[in-house]
Amino acid sequence: MTVSIWQQAHQEQETAYDVVVVGGGIVGCSTAYWLGQRAPSLDVALLEARTLGAEASGRNAGFVLQGTHADYRTDMEQYGEQTARRLWQFTRKNRDLLAAELHRTAFSWRADGSLVAAGTETEDKRLRASLPPLRTAGAPAVHLDAEETNARIGAAGFHGGLFVTTGAAVNPLHLVQHVAAESGADVHTQHPVDHVRWRGTGAVLETPDRHFRAPRVVFALGPALPALVPEASPYVRSVRAQMLATTPANSVRIPVPVYSHRGGFYVRQRDDRRLLVGGGRHSHREAEETSTDATTPAVQATIERYLHTHFPWSQSLAVEHRWSGTMGFSPDGRPVVGRVPGHPDGVFATGFTGHGMGYGFRMGRLLADMTCGDDAPEALDLFAAARFNDSVDKRSGTASN
Ligand SMILES: Cc1cc2nc3c(=O)[nH]c(=O)nc-3n(C[C@H](O)[C@H](O)[C@H](O)COP(=O)(O)OP(=O)(O)OC[C@H]3O[C@@H](n4cnc5c(N)ncnc54)[C@H](O)[C@@H]3O)c2cc1C
């Protein structure tokens, strides 16, 4: 396609802001929100390639869980007790901030708890072993035996479970839209940034329509981060997740979000009684290491098999909708936050490893603080990209979610 002289002049006109946030998912919108709270006098622009929540943030199951994709015992073994506890507390704060700061009805907030159901006896043992340290970390969790676990969610075949009273669920797309609307930022959708030109201070962000200039820039692009920040490519890879939705059931049988098989499957029932089910990737790992948005018969069949095995009454429900989304996975399963190498006016966050709703709103506050020059302790160690600098094999991710 050619560009006329009129169009070129329009494109090259630079629109100036104090901060530009790139990416209209939960993390970018939350950053814009917290910038508005912290420094209302700043002119903030949010640039989104498509529509708000176009990618994972508008395609997920809407679980707002605490902790990581793994059980707490595994987190302690992988990261150490202190880090596991800080991850729990960060995600708990995320949940509490969502409940306290926003208009909960705008995004169908449900806070009736969540259940981690054990798919095997071994998994149940780990859940039981997680309980004492979880309680020490302040988590309101109780262990349920197999009978009670299955009874609570109309299920069969689970070996036990951990019920967490602070688990919650949302309509993720409405949440993203609400957070953006409350942010006070100028939201520019259909503005893909295709080039970043760094300057002495800040950068010019080029979109096909026009250029934006700002002394400070936030990149919240999920798995697409390396396209604009190539230095971030060791920290994130694109992984696909698939889901389906059924026709409405006759009654509510699954009252809380359920996470099972070490995060391999997840299921919830919406207020309209439709079941939403996802996961199955662990049986198709290689094929799902992709950035292509498409469902596959193999993963969809795995999800249906899971549903019909553990919730036999669901066999009478037809599948009404199938979809997928791509997520940023980090090498060690923890989010990655940093300043762009050589350009400290640029900050980024990625690698939420299938749990961005559990981190995103609180992470936006952390990015807003960094943008204003305050690097919180979590930015300096817990999530710091610098933790990979000495790692032997940066790509050897252990995350199973
Ligand atoms: C099917 C599925 C189910 C999931 N279930 C859950 C769940 O229940 N709970 C949970 O906690 N997590 C879940 N996740 C993970 C969660 O959705 C993600 O971790 C989270 O949404 C990541 O948010 P983000 O803002 O970092 O990235 P994204 O949502 O990917 O947002 C990045 C945005 O940047 C935009 N963008 C990209 N490139 C450019 C560019 N060049 N210029 C401008 N804009 C650009 C994209 O269009 C996108 O809107 C699920 C994910 C999927 C796919």
The ligand as a Tripos MOL2 file, in Angstrom:
@<TRIPOS>MOLECULE
LIG
   53    58     1     0     0
SMALL
NO_CHARGES

@<TRIPOS>ATOM
      1 C1         -8.1420  -19.2710   27.5020 C.3       1 LIG1
      2 C2         -7.4210  -18.5710   28.6340 C.ar      1 LIG1
      3 C3         -7.8460  -18.7580   29.9330 C.ar      1 LIG1
      4 C4         -7.2110  -18.1060   30.9910 C.ar      1 LIG1
      5 N1         -7.7430  -18.1620   32.2450 N.ar      1 LIG1
      6 C5         -7.2320  -17.3860   33.2290 C.ar      1 LIG1
      7 C6         -7.8770  -17.2800   34.4700 C.ar      1 LIG1
      8 O1         -8.9700  -17.8070   34.6710 O.2       1 LIG1
      9 N2         -7.2770  -16.5590   35.4540 N.ar      1 LIG1
     10 C7         -6.0890  -15.9120   35.2500 C.ar      1 LIG1
     11 O2         -5.5530  -15.3160   36.1900 O.2       1 LIG1
     12 N3         -5.4970  -15.9180   34.0390 N.ar      1 LIG1
     13 C8         -6.0440  -16.6270   33.0300 C.ar      1 LIG1
     14 N4         -5.4680  -16.6200   31.7900 N.ar      1 LIG1
     15 C9         -4.2510  -15.8000   31.5950 C.3       1 LIG1
     16 C10        -4.5840  -14.2960   31.5230 C.3       1 LIG1
     17 O3         -5.6230  -14.0940   30.6130 O.3       1 LIG1
     18 C11        -3.3270  -13.5320   31.1050 C.3       1 LIG1
     19 O4         -2.2600  -13.8660   31.9880 O.3       1 LIG1
     20 C12        -3.5550  -12.0170   31.1680 C.3       1 LIG1
     21 O5         -4.7170  -11.6790   30.4780 O.3       1 LIG1
     22 C13        -2.3460  -11.2910   30.6080 C.3       1 LIG1
     23 O6         -2.6380   -9.9130   30.5550 O.3       1 LIG1
     24 P1         -1.6990   -8.8750   29.7970 P.3       1 LIG1
     25 O7         -2.3210   -7.5350   29.9440 O.co2     1 LIG1
     26 O8         -0.3000   -9.0760   30.2580 O.co2     1 LIG1
     27 O9         -1.6740   -9.3580   28.2790 O.3       1 LIG1
     28 P2         -2.7730   -9.3630   27.1100 P.3       1 LIG1
     29 O10        -4.1300   -9.6210   27.5900 O.co2     1 LIG1
     30 O11        -2.2160  -10.2560   26.0540 O.co2     1 LIG1
     31 O12        -2.7580   -7.8570   26.6000 O.3       1 LIG1
     32 C14        -1.7660   -7.3310   25.7440 C.3       1 LIG1
     33 C15        -2.4430   -6.3410   24.8080 C.3       1 LIG1
     34 O13        -1.4290   -5.7100   24.0270 O.3       1 LIG1
     35 C16        -1.9400   -5.5090   22.7260 C.3       1 LIG1
     36 N5         -0.8080   -5.3620   21.8050 N.ar      1 LIG1
     37 C17         0.0750   -6.3250   21.4050 C.ar      1 LIG1
     38 N6          0.9850   -5.8040   20.5660 N.ar      1 LIG1
     39 C18         0.6820   -4.4790   20.4460 C.ar      1 LIG1
     40 C19         1.2690   -3.4000   19.7310 C.ar      1 LIG1
     41 N7          2.3510   -3.5620   18.9320 N.pl3     1 LIG1
     42 N8          0.6970   -2.1570   19.8240 N.ar      1 LIG1
     43 C20        -0.3800   -1.9540   20.6290 C.ar      1 LIG1
     44 N9         -0.9700   -2.9690   21.3300 N.ar      1 LIG1
     45 C21        -0.4390   -4.2000   21.2430 C.ar      1 LIG1
     46 C22        -2.7680   -6.7560   22.4490 C.3       1 LIG1
     47 O14        -3.7070   -6.5410   21.4230 O.3       1 LIG1
     48 C23        -3.3920   -7.0120   23.8260 C.3       1 LIG1
     49 O15        -4.6750   -6.4250   23.9370 O.3       1 LIG1
     50 C24        -6.0750  -17.2780   30.7200 C.ar      1 LIG1
     51 C25        -5.6440  -17.0950   29.4200 C.ar      1 LIG1
     52 C26        -6.3160  -17.7170   28.3690 C.ar      1 LIG1
     53 C27        -5.8650  -17.4800   26.9580 C.3       1 LIG1
@<TRIPOS>BOND
     1     1     2 1
     2     2     3 ar
     3     2    52 ar
     4     3     4 ar
     5     4     5 ar
     6     4    50 ar
     7     5     6 ar
     8     6     7 ar
     9     6    13 1
    10     7     8 2
    11     7     9 ar
    12     9    10 ar
    13    10    11 2
    14    10    12 ar
    15    12    13 ar
    16    13    14 ar
    17    14    15 1
    18    14    50 ar
    19    15    16 1
    20    16    17 1
    21    16    18 1
    22    18    19 1
    23    18    20 1
    24    20    21 1
    25    20    22 1
    26    22    23 1
    27    23    24 1
    28    24    25 2
    29    24    26 1
    30    24    27 1
    31    27    28 1
    32    28    29 2
    33    28    30 1
    34    28    31 1
    35    31    32 1
    36    32    33 1
    37    33    34 1
    38    33    48 1
    39    34    35 1
    40    35    36 1
    41    35    46 1
    42    36    37 ar
    43    36    45 ar
    44    37    38 ar
    45    38    39 ar
    46    39    40 ar
    47    39    45 ar
    48    40    41 1
    49    40    42 ar
    50    42    43 ar
    51    43    44 ar
    52    44    45 ar
    53    46    47 1
    54    46    48 1
    55    48    49 1
    56    50    51 ar
    57    51    52 ar
    58    52    53 1
@<TRIPOS>SUBSTRUCTURE
     1 LIG1         1 GROUP 0 **** ****
